[in-house]
């Protein structure tokens, strides 16, 4: 049976833990490490595996139905031409269509309708990137009079993103090891990690205007890159490795 004096000590100790748990824990446990915050950057590159081309057809005529008919005829011819070189119908879609009157401006007279303009834009996804130049040439030869943009992309971005993040982590770790060694410390763990991977954007050629030519259009896909940044809080312990 517990003696009265021992029982009293046990009760007082339990009350102290209940009343001041934080103070008691702080008194018995101390931080054995320091924190080193390091930023790392990295990038990864790869060859694009598809292209997205914006093709425009603009027609104008004095008669509304004539303007619309001319535009429809050209667009139909373009679609058929693209399909003949291997572009699937599912990879051709209408991105924009507009129909509006145009006006003549004359002195001392109200603006009068001089005709009608129809603008039709097709977005074509080229999954066989070697066909990019051929797609442009085919569209122009079948009635297109505008190439709005050409954008090279990567269908699966996971591998590129992983490569950029691993490069950024390696950069941060390398910096941290140099700093820790210089301070006479060693890395014993990681306290916190945050990352900021840039949004992937394909290599784009804006407002690309091409004229019909007997020669094929040379297109070089080149390479694409993705950048990533990480910030890592390393735990440092005393002494070398």
HULINFEN-V673007 format. One record per run of one state. SS is the DSSP state (h for helix, s for strand, l for the rest). FROM is the first residue (numbers start at 1). LEN is the number of residues. If there is no record, write none. Layout:
# HULINFEN-V673007
SS/FROM/LEN
SS/FROM/LEN
This chain:
# HULINFEN-V673007
l/1/3
h/4/16
l/20/1
h/21/8
l/29/5
s/34/14
l/48/2
s/50/12
l/62/2
h/64/21
l/85/4
h/89/3
s/92/13
l/105/7
s/112/15
l/127/2
h/129/13
l/142/4
s/146/8
l/154/4
h/158/25
l/183/2
s/185/13
l/198/5
s/203/4
l/207/16
s/223/16
l/239/3
